[in-house]
Amino acid sequence: MTTTLIRDDLELEIDALRKERNAVILAHFYQRPELQDLADHVGDSLQLSRQAAKTTADVIVFAGVKFMAETAKILNPGRTVVLPDLEAGCSLVDGCPPEQFRAWRAQWPDALVVTYINSSIELKAMSDYTCTSSNARQVIEAIPRDRPVIFAPDKNLGAYLAKVTGRELILWPGSCMVHEVFSDKQVVLLKDEHPDAPVLAHPECEERVLRHADYIGSTAGILEFARKSEKRKFLVGTEANIIHAMKKAAPDKEFIPIPTLTGCACNECPHMKRNTVVKLRDCLRDLRPEITVPEDLRRAALRPIEAMFRVCDGAVPTRGD
């Protein structure tokens, strides 16, 4: 009872601060369920990028990881962008240091660079296009086939894109710490146990898992597939907190997380878990930790993001700066 009262008090305080600050709260599907429930918008990276691009709020609270908040700041230089925990990072960002990438990329001076949104602002600034898992295929297919393409920093997403587009892509050897540990053996065992349950997998998963998938797509795509499907049960191969949103979208269906190589069916991103309701309240109250970026770097990183929007939406979403 006491815990419930504390949570209710925090939620009331957050609602009051949201109004006082004229703030919008954006949360990724991989956030804790209680943070998703407090957000104004919950989505995948593309959906949240679009929301960040068109918001009229004075303050953007990004319940996600640092690269997501940086993207919001790139799109909204005149707004305050805060992140509940500044240490909420990403293994893909950590695995692609900008200076190492710059030296590696120099081997192919004529190549265009397509950078996954799960990347640092410095890496985006060296890119020609940014993409998300929702629109990566569309971005790749918009590039003339006679142009070599570098894709970074996720090799698994890159390998999947090479397969579905028929393009030979130059891949940076990075991977997501969450998606690289799903067990293909466990997928086979679960399929035997639940033969009518489709396997839904994120393209950041390794090929040994993707080969068993009935649907491969972004978190938003996975959720929408399950919502529309006539099937009643699904095996889910992405970060486990997406299941909270899936249950809300389709409460009459069953979602079974695919176990990892260690057998645990609770594969959660430790970076996403750094954010809590208390930290969300604190950053709204104090407007810290605030995301700030040098203007020259912001402009350089904005260019590939705008290129993505032009390819996928036909125009850059309106920003209220």
C-alpha positions as CSV (number, residue, x, y, z in Angstrom):
1,M,0.0,0.0,0.0
2,T,2.8,2.4,0.9
3,T,4.6,1.8,-2.3
4,T,1.4,2.4,-4.3
5,L,0.8,5.7,-2.5
6,I,4.4,6.8,-3.2
7,R,4.0,5.9,-6.9
8,D,0.7,7.8,-7.1
9,D,2.2,10.8,-5.4
10,L,5.1,10.8,-7.9
11,E,2.8,10.5,-10.8
12,L,0.7,13.5,-9.6
13,E,3.9,15.5,-9.1
14,I,5.1,14.5,-12.6
15,D,1.8,15.6,-14.1
16,A,1.9,18.9,-12.3
17,L,5.5,19.5,-13.4
18,R,4.7,18.5,-17.0
19,K,2.0,21.3,-17.1
20,E,4.2,23.8,-15.3
21,R,7.1,23.3,-17.7
22,N,5.0,22.8,-20.8
23,A,6.9,19.6,-21.3
24,V,6.3,16.5,-23.4
25,I,7.5,13.1,-22.2
26,L,8.7,10.7,-24.9
27,A,9.3,7.1,-24.0
28,H,10.8,4.2,-26.0
29,F,9.1,0.8,-26.1
30,Y,12.1,-0.6,-24.1
31,Q,11.5,1.6,-21.1
32,R,10.1,0.3,-17.8
33,P,6.3,-0.2,-18.1
34,E,5.7,2.6,-15.5
35,L,7.6,5.1,-17.6
36,Q,5.7,4.1,-20.7
37,D,2.5,4.6,-18.9
38,L,3.5,8.2,-17.9
39,A,4.6,9.2,-21.4
40,D,2.7,11.4,-23.8
41,H,4.1,9.4,-26.7
42,V,5.5,5.9,-26.7
43,G,7.1,4.5,-29.8
44,D,10.2,3.2,-31.7
45,S,13.1,5.5,-32.7
46,L,11.3,6.6,-35.9
47,Q,8.0,7.4,-34.2
48,L,9.8,9.3,-31.5
49,S,12.0,11.2,-33.9
50,R,8.9,12.4,-35.7
51,Q,7.3,13.5,-32.4
52,A,10.5,15.3,-31.4
53,A,10.6,17.0,-34.8
54,K,7.1,18.5,-34.6
55,T,6.6,19.2,-30.9
56,T,5.6,22.6,-29.7
57,A,6.6,21.9,-26.1
58,D,9.2,24.0,-24.3
59,V,10.8,21.0,-22.7
60,I,11.4,17.5,-24.1
61,V,11.9,14.8,-21.5
62,F,13.3,11.7,-23.3
63,A,12.7,8.5,-21.4
64,G,15.2,6.5,-23.4
65,V,19.0,6.5,-23.9
66,K,21.4,9.3,-24.7
67,F,21.5,9.0,-28.5
68,M,17.7,9.4,-28.6
69,A,17.8,12.6,-26.5
70,E,20.7,13.9,-28.7
71,T,18.5,13.4,-31.8
72,A,15.7,15.4,-30.1
73,K,18.2,18.2,-29.4
74,I,19.5,18.1,-33.0
75,L,16.0,18.6,-34.2
76,N,15.1,21.2,-31.5
77,P,18.1,23.5,-30.8
78,G,15.8,26.1,-29.1
79,R,14.2,23.7,-26.7
80,T,15.3,22.2,-23.4
81,V,16.0,18.5,-23.8
82,V,16.5,16.4,-20.6
83,L,17.3,12.8,-20.0
84,P,16.4,11.1,-16.7
85,D,19.9,9.5,-16.4
86,L,22.8,10.8,-18.5
87,E,24.6,7.4,-18.1
88,A,21.8,5.7,-20.1
89,G,24.0,4.8,-23.1
90,C,24.0,2.2,-25.9
91,S,26.3,-0.7,-26.7
92,L,26.2,0.2,-30.4
93,V,27.4,3.7,-29.6
94,D,30.1,2.4,-27.4
95,G,31.2,-0.1,-30.0
96,C,31.8,2.6,-32.7
97,P,34.2,5.2,-31.5
98,P,34.1,8.2,-33.9
99,E,37.8,8.5,-34.5
100,Q,38.1,4.7,-35.2
101,F,35.2,4.9,-37.6
102,R,36.7,7.9,-39.4
103,A,40.0,6.1,-40.0
104,W,38.1,2.9,-41.1
105,R,35.7,4.8,-43.4
106,A,38.7,6.4,-45.2
107,Q,39.3,3.1,-47.0
108,W,36.2,3.8,-49.2
109,P,36.3,7.5,-50.0
110,D,33.6,7.2,-52.7
111,A,31.1,5.4,-50.4
112,L,28.0,6.9,-49.0
113,V,27.5,6.4,-45.3
114,V,24.1,5.3,-43.9
115,T,24.2,5.4,-40.1
116,Y,21.6,3.7,-37.9
117,I,20.0,6.2,-35.5
118,N,21.5,4.1,-32.6
119,S,24.8,6.0,-33.0
120,S,26.6,9.0,-31.5
121,I,26.1,12.5,-32.7
122,E,29.7,12.5,-33.9
123,L,29.0,9.4,-36.1
124,K,25.8,11.0,-37.5
125,A,27.9,14.1,-38.4
126,M,30.1,11.9,-40.6
127,S,27.1,10.4,-42.4
128,D,25.0,11.0,-45.6
129,Y,21.8,9.4,-44.2
130,T,20.5,8.4,-40.9
131,C,17.9,5.6,-40.7
132,T,15.9,3.6,-38.1
133,S,15.0,-0.1,-38.2
134,S,11.6,1.0,-39.5
135,N,12.9,2.8,-42.6
136,A,16.4,1.4,-43.2
137,R,15.4,-0.6,-46.2
138,Q,13.7,2.4,-47.7
139,V,16.8,4.6,-47.2
140,I,19.1,1.9,-48.7
141,E,16.9,1.4,-51.7
142,A,16.8,5.2,-52.4
143,I,20.6,5.2,-53.0
144,P,21.7,4.5,-56.6
145,R,22.9,0.9,-56.9
146,D,26.2,2.0,-58.5
147,R,27.2,3.8,-55.3
148,P,29.0,1.8,-52.6
149,V,27.3,2.1,-49.2
150,I,28.8,1.9,-45.7
151,F,26.3,0.9,-43.0
152,A,27.2,1.4,-39.4
153,P,27.2,0.6,-36.5
154,D,25.0,-2.6,-36.4
155,K,26.4,-5.5,-38.5
156,N,23.3,-7.7,-37.9
157,L,20.9,-5.0,-39.2
158,G,23.3,-4.3,-42.0
159,A,23.5,-8.0,-43.0
160,Y,19.7,-8.2,-43.0
161,L,19.5,-5.1,-45.2
162,A,22.0,-6.5,-47.6
163,K,19.9,-9.7,-47.9
164,V,16.5,-8.0,-48.5
165,T,17.9,-5.2,-50.8
166,G,20.3,-7.4,-52.7
167,R,23.0,-4.8,-52.1
168,E,26.6,-5.4,-51.1
169,L,27.0,-3.2,-48.0
170,I,30.3,-2.4,-46.2
171,L,29.5,-3.2,-42.5
172,W,31.0,-1.8,-39.4
173,P,31.4,-4.8,-37.0
174,G,29.2,-3.6,-34.2
175,S,26.2,-5.3,-32.5
176,C,23.5,-4.7,-29.9
177,M,24.2,-6.4,-26.5
178,V,20.5,-7.2,-26.1
179,H,19.8,-8.7,-29.6
180,E,23.0,-10.6,-30.0
181,V,22.3,-13.0,-27.1
182,F,19.0,-14.6,-28.2
183,S,19.2,-18.4,-28.4
184,D,18.3,-20.0,-31.7
185,K,18.1,-23.4,-29.9
186,Q,15.5,-21.9,-27.5
187,V,13.5,-20.6,-30.5
188,V,13.4,-24.1,-32.0
189,L,12.2,-25.5,-28.6
190,L,9.6,-22.8,-28.2
191,K,8.3,-23.4,-31.8
192,D,7.9,-27.1,-31.0
193,E,6.0,-26.2,-27.8
194,H,3.9,-23.5,-29.5
195,P,3.6,-24.5,-33.1
196,D,1.0,-22.0,-34.0
197,A,2.9,-19.0,-32.5
198,P,4.7,-16.8,-35.0
199,V,8.2,-15.8,-34.2
200,L,8.6,-12.0,-34.3
201,A,12.2,-10.7,-34.4
202,H,14.0,-7.4,-34.5
203,P,16.6,-7.2,-37.4
204,E,19.3,-6.4,-34.8
205,C,19.1,-10.1,-34.0
206,E,21.7,-12.5,-35.4
207,E,21.0,-14.5,-38.5
208,R,20.8,-17.7,-36.5
209,V,17.7,-16.3,-34.9
210,L,16.3,-14.4,-37.9
211,R,16.2,-17.6,-40.0
212,H,13.4,-18.9,-37.7
213,A,11.4,-15.6,-37.8
214,D,7.9,-15.4,-39.3
215,Y,8.1,-11.6,-39.2
216,I,11.2,-9.3,-39.0
217,G,10.8,-5.7,-38.2
218,S,11.2,-2.7,-35.8
219,T,9.6,-2.6,-32.4
220,A,6.6,-0.7,-33.9
221,G,6.4,-3.2,-36.7
222,I,6.4,-6.1,-34.3
223,L,3.7,-4.6,-32.2
224,E,1.5,-3.8,-35.2
225,F,2.0,-7.2,-36.7
226,A,0.8,-8.9,-33.5
227,R,-2.1,-6.5,-33.1
228,K,-3.5,-7.2,-36.6
229,S,-2.7,-10.9,-36.7
230,E,-5.4,-13.5,-36.3
231,K,-3.0,-15.6,-34.2
232,R,-3.4,-15.6,-30.4
233,K,0.1,-16.3,-29.3
234,F,3.5,-14.9,-30.3
235,L,7.2,-15.6,-29.6
236,V,8.9,-12.2,-29.2
237,G,12.6,-11.7,-30.1
238,T,13.4,-8.2,-28.9
239,E,13.9,-6.3,-25.6
240,A,11.3,-7.7,-23.2
241,N,9.7,-4.4,-22.2
242,I,8.0,-4.2,-25.6
243,I,5.6,-6.8,-24.3
244,H,4.0,-4.2,-22.0
245,A,3.0,-2.2,-25.0
246,M,2.0,-5.3,-26.9
247,K,-0.3,-6.4,-24.1
248,K,-1.9,-3.0,-24.0
249,A,-2.5,-3.1,-27.8
250,A,-3.8,-6.6,-27.8
251,P,-4.8,-7.6,-24.2
252,D,-6.5,-10.8,-25.4
253,K,-3.2,-12.3,-26.8
254,E,-0.3,-14.0,-25.3
255,F,3.3,-12.9,-25.8
256,I,6.2,-15.2,-24.9
257,P,9.8,-13.7,-24.7
258,I,12.5,-15.7,-26.5
259,P,15.2,-16.8,-24.0
260,T,18.8,-15.8,-24.2
261,L,21.8,-18.1,-24.5
262,T,21.8,-18.4,-20.7
263,G,18.2,-19.5,-20.7
264,C,16.8,-16.3,-19.1
265,A,13.6,-15.1,-20.8
266,C,14.0,-11.6,-19.3
267,N,16.3,-9.9,-21.8
268,E,16.3,-6.2,-20.9
269,C,18.6,-3.4,-21.8
270,P,20.6,-2.3,-18.8
271,H,21.0,1.2,-20.2
272,M,17.2,1.6,-20.6
273,K,16.7,0.4,-17.1
274,R,18.8,3.2,-15.6
275,N,15.8,5.5,-16.0
276,T,13.2,5.4,-13.2
277,V,10.1,7.3,-12.2
278,V,12.0,9.2,-9.5
279,K,14.7,10.2,-12.0
280,L,11.9,11.3,-14.4
281,R,10.4,13.5,-11.7
282,D,13.8,14.9,-10.8
283,C,14.8,15.9,-14.3
284,L,11.4,17.6,-14.9
285,R,11.8,19.5,-11.6
286,D,15.5,20.4,-12.1
287,L,15.7,20.5,-15.9
288,R,18.8,18.4,-15.5
289,P,20.6,16.4,-16.8
290,E,20.3,18.7,-19.9
291,I,21.4,17.6,-23.4
292,T,23.6,20.2,-25.0
293,V,25.5,20.0,-28.3
294,P,27.9,22.4,-30.1
295,E,26.0,24.2,-32.9
296,D,28.5,23.2,-35.6
297,L,28.2,19.5,-34.6
298,R,24.4,19.8,-34.4
299,R,24.2,21.2,-37.9
300,A,26.4,18.5,-39.3
301,A,24.3,15.7,-37.6
302,L,21.1,17.3,-38.7
303,R,21.9,16.9,-42.4
304,P,21.7,13.1,-42.5
305,I,18.5,13.1,-40.4
306,E,16.9,15.5,-42.7
307,A,18.0,13.3,-45.6
308,M,16.2,10.4,-44.0
309,F,13.0,12.4,-43.6
310,R,13.1,13.5,-47.2
311,V,13.5,9.9,-48.4
312,C,10.9,8.4,-46.1
313,D,8.3,11.2,-45.6
314,G,8.9,13.4,-48.6
315,A,9.7,16.4,-46.4
316,V,11.3,17.2,-43.0
317,P,8.6,17.4,-40.3
318,T,7.8,20.9,-39.1
319,R,9.8,22.1,-36.1
320,G,8.5,24.8,-33.9
321,D,11.7,26.6,-33.2
